[in-house]
Amino acid sequence: MNAPFDAVVAAPFGSVGIRARDDFVLALELLHMPLEQQLPGQPFIRHVATQLMRYFEDPLSTLDLPVAQAGTLFQKRVWHAIAEIPPGHTMTYSALAQQIGSGPRAVANACGANRLPLLIPCHRVVAKNGIGGFMQGAEGGLAIKTWLLRHESGR
């Protein structure tokens, strides 16, 4: 995904680009680089931005926003399971795969197709022997994942 965004929120790791339509969040793009914060006057976009800013201050704050995310039935099943992982906790790709009756690579592919990180917190899914991947190898992705996991664990 590339800019332009409907809004940009500053984040400790860089920034978050927000895309929305008809009072639904379509995508959140986590960016390793800081962009100038842009908060338009639309009430829904401001509500999304406010929730994200609260999360960056307090990882236990609620991110409860209406979303519109297209995906296969399998992807949606994976995303639902990911959404159940609480802040400060992680689950391995293989444990999540076992929980939903699938394979780790299929789970990893569904994580990669997630356009709503933070709302569907795929950063909480890790490898058996390490942090695993994130953001399909995008620049700064692992640094962002590391920051998010530390933020949520209180370290």
Stockholm file with secondary structure:
# STOCKHOLM 1.0

chainA/1-155         MNAPFDAVVAAPFGSVGIRARDDFVLALELLHMPLEQQLPGQPFIRHVATQLMRYFEDPLSTLDLPVAQAGTLFQKRVWHAIAEIPPGHTMTYSALAQQIGSGPRAVANACGANRLPLLIPCHRVVAKNGIGGFMQGAEGGLAIKTWLLRHESGR
#=GR chainA/1-155 SS CCSCCSEEEEETTEEEEEEEETTEEEEEEEESSCCCCBCCSCHHHHHHHHHHHHHHHCTTSCCCCCBCCCCCHHHHHHHHHHHTSCTTCCEEHHHHHHHHTSCHHHHHHHHHTCSCTTTSCGGGEEBTTBCCCCGGGCTTHHHHHHHHHHHHHTC
#=GC SS_cons         CCSCCSEEEEETTEEEEEEEETTEEEEEEEESSCCCCBCCSCHHHHHHHHHHHHHHHCTTSCCCCCBCCCCCHHHHHHHHHHHTSCTTCCEEHHHHHHHHTSCHHHHHHHHHTCSCTTTSCGGGEEBTTBCCCCGGGCTTHHHHHHHHHHHHHTC
//
